[in-house]
Amino acid sequence: MIKKRIKKISELVFLITIRQIWKLLCNLYHMIEQPFLTFKKLIVKDRDKSQMFLVGIVFLMPILAYSVARVVWDYYRFGLIINGVGMFFLIVSGIEFFLLAYLGYWIIRVMRSK
């Protein structure tokens, strides 16, 4: 009885995960092709908060991953967090700035067109 429920729940979780990943990949592709329509669909029509969250996380992931890796490595190697940052951090920050500017530009355009 419990094994059947666990199996059904795990199948549902798997299907929901596949669906969310598919929608995320479609949204990321359409952000390149038709960013205005994609954001309009996400923000105004569907109001799909899970997809908005996933898209935001995708755009924030480079800086978050680098920051966590930097803290872990500094504690492991030196025992404290080093103040100076390298060229790689500046490159990642620049890419992150342009990604967030792109995202913000289209979100503002969609919000103004309501």
C-alpha positions, -999 to 999 in steps of 0.1 A, spaced: 0 0 0 27 25 10 50 14 -17 23 20 -43 17 55 -30 54 63 -29 56 50 -65 27 71 -76 40 102 -59 75 97 -74 60 93 -109 40 125 -104 71 144 -92 90 131 -122 63 142 -146 60 176 -130 98 181 -131 99 172 -168 71 196 -175 88 224 -157 121 218 -173 105 217 -208 86 250 -201 118 266 -188 138 256 -219 110 268 -242 108 301 -223 146 306 -225 145 299 -262 117 323 -268 135 350 -247 161 350 -274 136 349 -303 107 369 -290 115 384 -256 85 408 -254 59 382 -261 76 357 -238 77 381 -208 41 393 -216 30 357 -216 48 350 -183 38 382 -165 4 392 -178 -13 362 -193 -2 331 -175 11 346 -143 32 314 -139 52 322 -108 72 290 -109 85 298 -144 92 334 -134 112 321 -105 131 296 -126 139 322 -152 152 345 -125 173 318 -110 188 309 -144 199 346 -148 212 348 -112 230 315 -112 265 325 -126 272 350 -98 256 328 -71 276 298 -81 309 317 -83 303 334 -49 296 301 -32 326 284 -48 348 313 -39 338 312 -2 342 275 0 376 275 -17 389 304 4 379 287 36 394 254 25 426 269 11 433 299 34 410 295 64 393 329 57 377 348 29 402 369 9 393 405 2 408 407 -33 390 393 -63 405 382 -95 398 389 -132 374 360 -134 351 376 -109 351 408 -129 342 389 -161 314 370 -143 301 403 -128 301 420 -162 282 391 -178 258 391 -150 252 428 -153 244 425 -190 221 396 -184 202 414 -157 200 446 -178 185 426 -207 160 409 -184 151 442 -167 147 461 -200 122 436 -213 103 434 -180 100 472 -179 88 472 -216 61 446 -207 50 464 -176 46 497 -195 26 481 -222 -1 468 -199 
